[in-house]
Amino acid sequence: MLKLRGWFAPYLALALRFITLLIIYTIMRVGFYYFNKAQFPQVDISGLITMMAGGIRFDIVALFYINLLYILMVSLPFPFKYQDLYQKIAKWVFIVCNTIGIAVNLIDFPYYPFTLKRTTGTVFEQFANEENITSLFFDFLLDYWYFLLVFILLIWFLFKAYDWIQIVRPSSINWKFYAAQTLSLVLVAYLFIGGVRGGWAHSTRPITLSNAGDYVKTPEEMNIVLNTPFSILKTLKAVKLKEEKFFSDEELNAIYPVIQHPKDSGEFKKLNVVFLILESFGKEHIGFFNQQLDGGNYKGYTPFLDSLLKESYTFNRSYANGRKSIDALPSVITGIPSIGEPFVLSIYSGNKTTSLAKLLGDEGYETAFFHGAPNGSMGFSAYMQLAGVKHYYGKNEYNNDEDFDGIWGIWDEPFMQFMAKELNGLKEPFFSSFFSLSSHHPFKVPEKYQDKFPKGTLALHEPLGYADYALKKFFETASKSSWYSNTLFVICADHASMSHFPEYNTIANSFAIPIVFYYPGGNLKGLSNKLVQQIDIMPTVLNYLNYDKPYFSFGFDAFNNSTDNFVVSNIGNSYNFFMEDYFLTYSDKEVKSVYNLKEDPFMKKDLLGKDQIIQDKMLKQLQAFMQQYNNRMIHNKLVAD
C-alpha cells in the first residue's frame, strides 16, 4: 500500500489513478486490435505503435469527461475531503463512472465487425424503440461470455489499484493549506481545459473523431486509435442524417448520377496540379469581377489576382459550399460539401471517400499539402492523411518562429516562398494544395508592410492586399521553376467574408467566391457564365486531365457546356440551391423562397408559388441531391462501386 502525505497528496493520487486508467485503456486498445485483426490486414507493427501512442490523446479526453465529478471532488480546496465518508463516496464515484467507460469500450470488441465503426451517440436512438432490448443484451452476453470475464478482471484490478493508494490527512490546516489547494484547483482546471480540447493553442479546435486521422493510413484504422466513450461523448449532439426515399434508385441515378464514367477523350495528361485556397477571398473584394461597383470606379484589393484572372479560365457565378474554413477542404479536395455540420467533424468523417489526392496518387503523383498553422490546427493534418496526401508541411516543418504572426501561424509571404522551394524537390507529376491564413481575423499585416496596402472600408481589406502580394511573390518564384509551365493551378477562396456593398449583402452572394483555373503552358482562358461550386473542382480537374477511370463525385465538370447542373450549400437545417438563373431556399421539408437572381439580384421579389414549373424542377434536383448525399453518407458509399 502506498500512503501519500502532504497538501498535494490528493493530486498525486489523482495523477497515479489517471495513469492506471490510461494503462487499462491502452490494454483494451491492443485487445480491440487483436480481436478484430482480420478487419485491419494492412496494419504493421510500426503503424500499430503509432496508433497506440496517438490513442492516448483520445483516452485523455474521454477520461477527463468520465471522471469530471471525481476530479472536482478531489480538487475542492477544503479539508473535509480527507474524511473517511467523503473518501468512500469519491471512491465509488470513481469506480462506477469508470466501470461504465470500460464496459462500453469492451462492447465494441465483438460489435465492431457488424458496424465497422466505433459506437457513437446514435446508439441511443438506434435502440430507443427496441422492446426486446433486455433479451438482446443477455443474448449478447451469452455469445461473448468471455468478455464478461475480462470486464470483471479489469474492474477487480481497478478496485485493487485504487485501494493501493491511500491519502493521509495533513497534520496542519492553515492559510498556506488553503492557498496551495486553491492554486492546485486552478492548475487542475487549466489541465482539464487543455485535455478535453486537445491542446491550449489559439488555433486548436476541440478534438473530434476526425483527428484520429493523424495517426492512420486509411479511415477504418481510425477505429483502433479511438475509444468508444470518446466516440459516444463526441457525437451525442452530432447531426445524424436521415435516410431519404424521394425516388427509386433507377430514377435517382437518372436525375443525379454521382458515379462518373469519363468519355474516351485522349491520353491522360500528367500535368502537375496545384491548389491555392485563399482565406476569406470573397468575390466582392476582387476588382476583376466588380468593375460596375462604386460607379464604375471600384478597383478591389487584389491587383495581382486581377492580372492573373485575365490569363485564366474563370466564372461569373462561382460559389463556396460552406461559410467556414473547415468546410472548404472536403469540398475542394474530396468533392464533399458539409451538410448540417462540417464534414470533418461529423460522425461520417471516417467514411471511405474519393479524393483527388488518392486518385492522382494512384496514377503515380507525389502529393503534398501546405498550411502555415501549427500542425493539427483545424484538423487539417488528420483530414489530409485520410485524403491520401503523403507529405504535410505546416509550421513545424517551416521551423522558424521569427515569421510567426503571433496567433494563427506563419505569415503567407514567407510560407509561400517555402512552399515554392519544397515543390522544387517533389518528383513530377505532383499534386499539391496550399491553404493561406494571413487574411484572417484579427486582420494584421507584418510590421514591415504597415501602410503598404490600402486600408479599404473593412478591416479585412489590408490583409487581403498582403495575401495578394504574397500570391504575386509566389508566382514570381514559381515561374522560374522547370515544373511551372507543366502545371494546372486552381485558385479559390475557402469561403466568402464580410461585405461592404449591398450587392453582396444577400444570402446568395454570401457564398460568392472566385474559382480560377490557370495553365501557363496552355491556352486555358475565358470567362464563363456557368454555375460553379467548390465540389465541381475535383471532377473538372480529372476531366481536364483525361482521367479515364470511373470515380465518385457530387459535383459537375465546370468546363462542360451543359447548364443542367446546380450549386448547393447548407446552413444548419436550411439548404440554399442555385439552378439556371434561380435561387431557392428549403428547410423544414418545404420550399421557403424562390428568386430570379438575373432579374432580381438584390432578392427583393420572392417568387414562391408564382413560377411552379421552375420551383418544382429545382425541388426535384434538390431532393435528388439530398437522397444521394444522405443515403450514401449513412451507408458509407462515397467511392465508385
Rosetta blueprint (number, residue, H / E / L):
1 M L
2 L E
3 K E
4 L E
5 R L
6 G L
7 W L
8 F L
9 A H
10 P H
11 Y H
12 L H
13 A H
14 L H
15 A H
16 L H
17 R H
18 F H
19 I H
20 T H
21 L H
22 L H
23 I H
24 I H
25 Y H
26 T H
27 I H
28 M H
29 R H
30 V H
31 G H
32 F H
33 Y H
34 Y H
35 F H
36 N L
37 K H
38 A H
39 Q H
40 F L
41 P L
42 Q L
43 V L
44 D L
45 I H
46 S H
47 G H
48 L H
49 I H
50 T H
51 M H
52 M H
53 A H
54 G H
55 G H
56 I H
57 R H
58 F H
59 D H
60 I H
61 V H
62 A H
63 L H
64 F H
65 Y H
66 I H
67 N L
68 L H
69 L H
70 Y H
71 I H
72 L H
73 M H
74 V H
75 S H
76 L L
77 P L
78 F L
79 P H
80 F H
81 K H
82 Y H
83 Q L
84 D H
85 L H
86 Y H
87 Q H
88 K H
89 I H
90 A H
91 K H
92 W H
93 V H
94 F H
95 I H
96 V H
97 C H
98 N H
99 T H
100 I H
101 G H
102 I H
103 A H
104 V H
105 N H
106 L H
107 I H
108 D H
109 F H
110 P H
111 Y H
112 Y H
113 P H
114 F H
115 T H
116 L L
117 K L
118 R L
119 T L
120 T L
121 G L
122 T L
123 V H
124 F H
125 E H
126 Q H
127 F L
128 A L
129 N L
130 E L
131 E L
132 N L
133 I H
134 T H
135 S H
136 L H
137 F H
138 F H
139 D H
140 F H
141 L H
142 L H
143 D H
144 Y L
145 W H
146 Y H
147 F H
148 L H
149 L H
150 V H
151 F H
152 I H
153 L H
154 L H
155 I H
156 W H
157 F H
158 L H
159 F H
160 K H
161 A H
162 Y H
163 D H
164 W H
165 I E
166 Q E
167 I E
168 V L
169 R L
170 P L
171 S L
172 S L
173 I L
174 N L
175 W H
176 K H
177 F H
178 Y H
179 A H
180 A H
181 Q H
182 T H
183 L H
184 S H
185 L H
186 V H
187 L H
188 V H
189 A H
190 Y H
191 L H
192 F H
193 I H
194 G H
195 G H
196 V H
197 R H
198 G L
199 G L
200 W L
201 A L
202 H L
203 S L
204 T L
205 R L
206 P L
207 I L
208 T L
209 L H
210 S H
211 N H
212 A H
213 G H
214 D H
215 Y H
216 V L
217 K L
218 T L
219 P H
220 E H
221 E H
222 M H
223 N H
224 I H
225 V H
226 L L
227 N L
228 T H
229 P H
230 F H
231 S H
232 I H
233 L H
234 K L
235 T L
236 L L
237 K L
238 A L
239 V L
240 K L
241 L L
242 K L
243 E L
244 E L
245 K L
246 F L
247 F L
248 S L
249 D H
250 E H
251 E H
252 L H
253 N H
254 A H
255 I H
256 Y L
257 P L
258 V L
259 I E
260 Q E
261 H L
262 P L
263 K L
264 D L
265 S L
266 G L
267 E L
268 F L
269 K L
270 K L
271 L L
272 N E
273 V E
274 V E
275 F E
276 L E
277 I E
278 L E
279 E L
280 S L
281 F L
282 G L
283 K H
284 E H
285 H H
286 I E
287 G H
288 F H
289 F H
290 N L
291 Q L
292 Q L
293 L L
294 D H
295 G H
296 G H
297 N L
298 Y L
299 K L
300 G E
301 Y L
302 T L
303 P H
304 F H
305 L H
306 D H
307 S H
308 L H
309 L H
310 K L
311 E L
312 S L
313 Y E
314 T E
315 F E
316 N E
317 R E
318 S E
319 Y E
320 A L
321 N L
322 G L
323 R L
324 K L
325 S H
326 I H
327 D H
328 A H
329 L H
330 P H
331 S H
332 V H
333 I H
334 T H
335 G L
336 I L
337 P L
338 S L
339 I L
340 G L
341 E L
342 P L
343 F H
344 V H
345 L H
346 S L
347 I L
348 Y L
349 S L
350 G L
351 N L
352 K L
353 T E
354 T L
355 S L
356 L H
357 A H
358 K H
359 L H
360 L H
361 G H
362 D L
363 E L
364 G L
365 Y L
366 E E
367 T E
368 A E
369 F E
370 F E
371 H E
372 G L
373 A L
374 P L
375 N L
376 G L
377 S H
378 M H
379 G H
380 F H
381 S H
382 A H
383 Y H
384 M H
385 Q H
386 L H
387 A L
388 G L
389 V L
390 K L
391 H E
392 Y E
393 Y E
394 G L
395 K H
396 N H
397 E H
398 Y H
399 N L
400 N L
401 D H
402 E H
403 D H
404 F E
405 D L
406 G L
407 I L
408 W L
409 G L
410 I E
411 W L
412 D H
413 E H
414 P H
415 F H
416 M H
417 Q H
418 F H
419 M H
420 A H
421 K H
422 E H
423 L H
424 N H
425 G L
426 L L
427 K L
428 E L
429 P L
430 F E
431 F E
432 S E
433 S E
434 F E
435 F E
436 S L
437 L L
438 S L
439 S L
440 H L
441 H L
442 P L
443 F L
444 K L
445 V L
446 P L
447 E H
448 K H
449 Y H
450 Q L
451 D L
452 K L
453 F L
454 P L
455 K L
456 G L
457 T L
458 L L
459 A L
460 L L
461 H H
462 E H
463 P H
464 L H
465 G H
466 Y H
467 A H
468 D H
469 Y H
470 A H
471 L H
472 K H
473 K H
474 F H
475 F H
476 E H
477 T H
478 A H
479 S L
480 K L
481 S L
482 S L
483 W L
484 Y H
485 S H
486 N H
487 T E
488 L E
489 F E
490 V E
491 I E
492 C E
493 A E
494 D L
495 H L
496 A L
497 S L
498 M L
499 S L
500 H L
501 F L
502 P H
503 E H
504 Y H
505 N L
506 T L
507 I L
508 A L
509 N H
510 S H
511 F H
512 A E
513 I L
514 P L
515 I E
516 V E
517 F E
518 Y E
519 Y L
520 P L
521 G L
522 G L
523 N L
524 L L
525 K L
526 G E
527 L E
528 S E
529 N E
530 K E
531 L E
532 V E
533 Q E
534 Q H
535 I H
536 D H
537 I H
538 M H
539 P H
540 T H
541 V H
542 L H
543 N H
544 Y H
545 L L
546 N L
547 Y L
548 D L
549 K L
550 P L
551 Y E
552 F E
553 S L
554 F L
555 G L
556 F L
557 D L
558 A L
559 F L
560 N L
561 N L
562 S L
563 T L
564 D L
565 N L
566 F E
567 V E
568 V E
569 S E
570 N E
571 I E
572 G L
573 N L
574 S E
575 Y E
576 N E
577 F E
578 F E
579 M E
580 E L
581 D L
582 Y E
583 F E
584 L E
585 T E
586 Y E
587 S E
588 D L
589 K L
590 E E
591 V E
592 K E
593 S E
594 V E
595 Y E
596 N E
597 L L
598 K L
599 E L
600 D L
601 P L
602 F L
603 M L
604 K L
605 K L
606 D L
607 L L
608 L L
609 G L
610 K L
611 D L
612 Q H
613 I H
614 I H
615 Q H
616 D H
617 K H
618 M H
619 L H
620 K H
621 Q H
622 L H
623 Q H
624 A H
625 F H
626 M H
627 Q H
628 Q H
629 Y H
630 N H
631 N H
632 R H
633 M H
634 I H
635 H L
636 N L
637 K L
638 L E
639 V L
640 A L
641 D L
